[in-house]
Structure formats: structure tokens, C-alpha cells
Amino acid sequence: MIEGVAGVVLAAGAGTRLRPLTLVRPKALCPIDNVPLVDVALGQVSAVTSSIAVNVHHGRALMETHLGERGVHLSVEEPEALGTAGALGNLRAWIDGRDVLLANADAWRSHGLGALTEDWDGSRARLLVTEDAARGDFGRWRYAGAALLPWSEVRDLTPEPAGLYEVSWARLENEGSLDLVPLKGTFIDCGTPSDYLAANLAASGGRSVVGEGAVIAGELERSVVWPGGVVGRDERLVDAIRVWDWMTVPG
């Protein structure tokens, strides 16, 4: 645990690239090895702080129902989603001078946030990153969906749509005052069906993932079947996601 830190899980995004799965449920509720993404993020953040907020916008009703008994602070963004910086601006009164542990709900990490929080003194912004030259955000380093931010980088943010890279991290990088911490283990941004399937298989150790109440009469290979899904006797599902008995999304 880190004293005096506010945890914020970002879960308001539309998940456009993950469609058609996000036409059924919001991205943050899409399950990884039968655990909703937002719950995976909450589990990792709660290892650091018990004071946690989750922002919601897309799929708000489903998110509110899911989070209702989890003891988190709900930050409702209306009439539009506010982005990463706007989300913190909207939460300034709740954060109330504390440093912030930020985590994206759609980021799956095999080894949690330990590397990010080790020996942090609270004076500099610190981002968890993975080496990915093709998709790097900071040279060869790609943001891995979690950050520690001192209050000084949060106090002036406003509840208007904006991104943290544009309003804070680019400046800090230019000033040489942004710490990049390589993660331990695997990181997958669950933004597309193929990445979402990859995260499920990484979490399950490579076996197909079958949700509660699913009926599997056919064959599965490297696939995910959501709760209540059906795979018929004459079907063979390979590298795919099945929702109910009629939606099959190639992974």
C-alpha cells in the first residue's frame, strides 16, 4: 500500500475498435478469463490503495449496476466522455490534494503494478511502459496503461475533454522529468478483437475460455465463449469469440 494515494480506473471509453463486442456490453465489462476487465484493474489498483474511483460514460447503466456494491467512487461523465486528463479534472474535488495511481480498464497485465510503485517518492510523474518500437509513445517505449501522478500534475486539470499526453506528459518528457518504468511480464491493450482474444489466452495459459452457463457441444480451439454462449454440435470454433448463439467475432 502507498499512503495518501487516490486510485482512478479509467472505464468510460466507447471501445469503438472492439466492436461488435462493445455493442453487447461496455469494453470495461468484457471478460478476460471470465473476469471483467474493470475488475482486473480494480484488483491491481486495490493492492496499492483502498480509495478508488471509476469513471463511467459509455454503457453507464451496466457499469453502475456492476460497480454498485464494490465500494468505489463513481465519476459519471455527461454529456460526453472527458478523456484521460478531463477524467482527473472531473475528480479533483474527490482526489483532494492526493497523488494519483491511474489505470486503464482495458489494459491487461500479467504481473500487476509492482514495478510502477516500487520506491516511488511522489515527486515525479511515473509511467509504466513496455518496449514496442513499432507502436511507441515515447521513442521505443509504449505506455502500458498505468501511471503514478503527483498532485502537482493533477491540481490544474479541468473537466473538459483532453488527454494527459497532450496536456502533461509531452511537456514532462521534453523537460526530462518523466519517469518511464518497464513493466514486468506481459501487457496487452485489449482494444481490438485480436488483442482481446490474445489477452484471454495469455490469462488462461493458452486454453480456450468458457463462460458461466455456456453450452459447448462442438469443438473449441484457442477461443472464448462468453457466459451463456452456445457452440453447436456441428461447429468448430477456432481463434474466435462467441457471444450467445449467433455472434462470432474472429480474433
Long-range contacts (C-beta under 8 A, 24 or more apart in sequence): 1-47, 1-48, 1-49, 1-50, 2-48, 2-49, 2-99, 2-101, 2-117, 2-120, 4-98, 4-99, 5-48, 5-49, 5-51, 5-98, 5-99, 5-100, 5-101, 5-148, 6-49, 6-51, 6-52, 6-53, 6-91, 6-94, 6-95, 6-96, 6-98, 6-99, 6-100, 6-101, 7-45, 7-46, 7-48, 7-49, 7-51, 7-52, 7-53, 7-100, 7-101, 7-103, 8-52, 8-53, 8-54, 8-55, 8-87, 8-88, 8-91, 8-95, 8-100, 8-101, 8-102, 8-103, 9-38, 9-41, 9-42, 9-45, 9-52, 9-53, 9-54, 9-55, 9-72, 9-103, 9-104, 9-105, 10-55, 10-84, 10-87, 10-102, 10-103, 10-104, 10-105, 11-38, 11-41, 11-54, 11-55, 11-56, 11-63, 11-105, 12-55, 12-56, 12-57, 12-58, 12-77, 12-81, 12-82, 12-87, 13-57, 13-58, 13-81, 13-105, 13-106, 14-58, 14-81, 15-58, 15-106, 15-191, 17-191, 17-192, 18-190, 18-191, 18-192, 18-193, 18-196, 20-247, 20-249, 21-193, 21-196, 21-241, 21-243, 21-249, 22-58, 22-59, 24-243, 24-247, 25-59, 25-62, 26-58, 26-59, 26-62, 26-63, 27-58, 27-59, 27-105, 27-106, 27-190, 28-59, 28-63, 28-105, 28-106, 29-59, 29-62, 29-63, 29-66, 30-190, 30-196, 31-200, 31-209, 31-211, 31-226, 31-227, 32-108, 32-190, 32-196, 32-199, 32-200, 32-203, 33-200, 33-203, 33-204, 33-209, 34-209, 34-211, 34-212, 34-227, 36-66, 37-105, 37-106, 37-108, 37-190, 38-63, 38-66, 38-67, 38-105, 40-105, 40-108, 41-103, 41-104, 41-105, 41-107, 42-70, 42-72, 44-103, 44-109, 44-112, 44-113, 44-146, 45-101, 45-103, 45-113, 47-112, 47-113, 48-101, 48-113, 48-117, 49-101, 51-98, 53-91, 53-94, 54-105, 55-82, 55-87, 55-90, 55-91, 57-81, 57-82, 80-161, 81-161, 82-159, 82-160, 82-161, 82-162, 83-161, 83-162, 83-163, 84-162, 84-163, 84-164, 84-165, 85-157, 85-162, 85-163, 85-164, 85-166, 85-167, 85-168, 86-157, 86-158, 86-159, 86-160, 86-161, 86-162, 88-149, 88-154, 88-157, 88-164, 89-157, 89-158, 89-159, 89-160, 89-162, 90-159, 92-154, 92-155, 92-157, 92-159, 95-151, 95-154, 97-151, 97-155, 98-151, 99-148, 99-149, 99-150, 99-151, 99-154, 100-147, 100-148, 100-149, 100-151, 100-154, 101-146, 101-147, 101-148, 102-146, 102-147, 102-148, 102-149, 102-164, 103-145, 103-146, 104-145, 104-146, 104-189, 106-145, 106-189, 106-190, 106-191, 107-144, 107-145, 107-146, 107-187, 107-188, 107-189, 107-190, 108-186, 108-187, 108-188, 108-189, 108-190, 108-199, 108-202, 108-203, 109-144, 109-145, 109-146, 109-183, 109-185, 109-186, 109-187, 110-185, 110-186, 110-187, 110-202, 110-203, 111-183, 111-184, 111-185, 111-186, 113-146, 114-184, 115-181, 115-182, 115-183, 115-184, 116-146, 116-147, 116-148, 116-181, 116-183, 117-148, 120-148, 122-148, 122-150, 123-150, 124-150, 124-177, 124-178, 124-179, 125-149, 125-150, 125-153, 125-168, 125-169, 125-172, 125-177, 125-178, 125-179, 126-178, 126-179, 126-180, 126-181, 127-169, 127-178, 127-179, 127-180, 127-181, 128-181, 128-183, 129-180, 129-181, 129-182, 129-183, 130-182, 130-183, 130-187, 131-182, 137-165, 138-173, 138-178, 138-180, 141-180, 141-182, 144-183, 144-187, 145-187, 145-189, 193-241, 193-249, 193-250, 193-251, 194-250, 194-251, 196-224, 196-241, 196-251, 197-222, 197-223, 197-224, 197-239, 197-240, 197-241, 197-251, 198-251, 200-224, 208-237, 222-251, 223-251, 224-251
